[in-house]
Amino acid sequence: MKTVLIADDDPHIRRLITELLEAEGLRVVSAVNGEEAVNMTLEENPDLLILDIIMPKQDGFAVCKKIRGEIASPILFLTAKDDLVDLVSGLAIGGDDYITKPFKSAELIARVKAALRRSEMALRNNNGDEPIVVDDLVVDRKRREVLLKGNPVDLTQTEFDLLWLLANNQGTVFSRKDIVKALWGYDDPGFSRSIDTHVARLRKKIEEDAAHPEFIRTVTGVGYKFL
């Protein structure tokens, strides 16, 4: 049984999400503030986290920063503000997706299932995926490992999936919409704009000069491609 951690100071939101996810066969644990969310994450090792951005003691962004180095599970931000700046900030520190309040039950369930499905697929050993080696960069899907000049590169789940998508389709141009569909399984015009943030984070980690990338190229007016 998969475990989902919900961190939100609103008891009505916690109860609603708990009921929705438990009806889907998921185990749900909850925290009422950011500090409790950090402690429970380390204790429970949840398969997915839903973090409200605005919480007492520590906000969702602070929680994400603290736990991202300890856990690779997907993180969904819950926000009452339809503010792209906030959302992009959350994704930039390791978040994977977001849900805007008020939300529809079906949308929340769909996004949670999509995130869990991607996480589960990431753990499977796919014998058909040989490592991709380009110059000093090695992308190994079986091991979920990236090496640069022999040194491991720490990537979030979303960053790795994005890199594999592009590297495994060298020369193919992907629009932001294409990337969202490929990685998350749905079309969200608002979320597609945050792809730039994921690409920027990825470039900082694998490019010698992120301002002049050699691996992930921008195709003006279209999207991105690998080499």
N, C-alpha and C positions, 0 to 999 in steps of 0.2 A: 504494500500500500504506500503510495506516494504521500509525502508530508509537505504541506504548504504552511508557511509562516505569514501571518497577517500582522502588520504593525500599524495601528491607527488609534488615535485617542478618542474617536467617536464610537461609543458602544453599539450604536445602531448599525453603523457601517460594518463593524466587526461581526456582529450577529448575522447580518444579511449575507455577507460573503461566506461566512462559516456554513450557513444553511445551504447556500447554493453549491459550494464545493463538496460538502459532505454528501449531498444528494448525488454527486457524480462519483462517489466512491473514494474520495480523497480524505486523508487525515489532516485536520486543521489545528494548528496551535496559534495563539495570538499574544500580542504584546501591546501595552497601552502607551508606550513611549519609546523613544529611540534607544535609550540606555538598556531597557529591558529587551529590546529587539536584538541588540548586539549579544547580550548574554545568552538569550534563547537560541540564537543562531549557532553559537559555539557548542551549546548543549545538545540541540536537536539535529544539527546538520540537515536542514530541510532541503527538499528537492527543488523548491521554488520559493521566492520571497515576494510578497506584495507590501511595498513600503509607502506609507503616506508621506508626502513631501514635508508638510507642516505638522510637526509633532513636538510635544514638550521634551525638554532635556537635550535631545539631539534630533535634528531633522532627518528626513530620509536620505538626503545627500551625505550627511556626516556618517550615517549608519553604513551606507554603501561603501564609502571610502575605507571605513574600518574593517569591514568584513570581506571586501573583494579579494584581498590577498590570502584569505583563509578558506574561501569557499568559491567553487566555480559555478554554483547553481544559478539559473536565470533570476534576474531581479526585475520586477515590474514596478514602476512608480505609479502611485495613485495621487492624482492632483485635482483640486477643485478649480484650478486656473488653467484655462485653455491658452497657455502662454508658451510659445515656441522656445523662448529664451530659457525658461525653466526646464522644459523638457530636454532641450539639447544639452543643457548643463548636466542633467542627470545621466544622459547617455554618454557624455564625455568622461565621466568618472567610472564607467563600468556597468551602467544599467543596460537592459536589453529591450525593454518595451515600456509602454505607459498606458494607463487607463484614466480617462478624464471623468470626473464627477460632474453631473449625475451620469451614471452609466446604465446601459441596458443589461439585464441579466445574461442574455444570450451572448452579448459581446464579451463580457467578462469571462464567461466560461470558455468561449472560443479562443480568447487570447491566452488563458491559462493552459488549455489543452495544447495549443500550438507551441508554447514555450516548453512544456514538459515533453512533447513529442520530439522537438529538436534536441533537447537535452538527452533523451533516451537514445536517439539515433547517433548522437555524438559518441556514446559509450560503446556502440557496437563495433565489433571487429569486422571490417569490410575487406575481405581478401582481394577484391578486385581493384583496390585503390593503392597503387604503388606510389612511393614518395616522389614528389616533384623536386627536382634539383635544378636550380638556375643560378649560375655563378656561385656565390658563397651562401645562397639561401636554400634551405631544405625544408619542405613542407610535407610532413608525414601524417596522413590522416588516420592510419591505424593506431598510432601512438598519441594522436592529438598533440603533436610536437612540432615546433618550428625552431630551426637552428640557423643562426647567422654567424658565419665565420667560426663554426663549431660551438658557439655559445647558445644556450637555450634562450628563447624569447618568450616572455610571459604575456600571453594574449588572453583576453576574455573569450567566452564561447562565441559571442557574436563576431568578434574580430577574427577569430580563427575561421569560422564558417565563411565570412566574407572573403578572406584571403584564399581559401580553398576554392570557392566559387570562381574567382577571377583567375587564379593560377591554373586551375584544371581546365579552363577554357581560354587558353592563351590566344590573344589577338581578337577575341570576341568582345564587342562593345556592349556593356550592360547599362541601361538607363537606370535611374534611381528606382523607378517603378518596377523594373525587372528584378532588381536586387531585393526589394521588399517582398515581392511575390515568391522569389526563390528561397529566401531565408525564413520568412514568417508565414508564408502560405496564404496571405490575404493582401488586398489592395487598400492602402490608406494614404491618400494624398498628403496629409499632414505629416505622417511619419516618414514618408519618402524624402522629405526635405532634410531629415536628420542623418541621412546616409553620409552626407558630407562630413559630419562630425566623426562618424566611425572610420571613414577613410583617412581623415586627418590624424586620428589617434594611431591608426595602423601604420601610416607612413612614418610617424615619429619613431616607431619601434623597429621598422625594418629597412628604412631608407638611410643611406649615409647622409644625405641632405634632403630633408623633407620638402624644402622649397623647390628643389629640382629633382623630383623622383625618377628613379630608373626602372622600378618594378611596376608600380601602379600609376598609369598615365591618365590624365584627364582628357576626354574628348569633348571639346567645347560645344556646348549646346546639346549634348547627348548624354554623356555619363562617364563611365570609367572602363578601362581595360587593363589587362596584365601584359606588359611589354608591347 
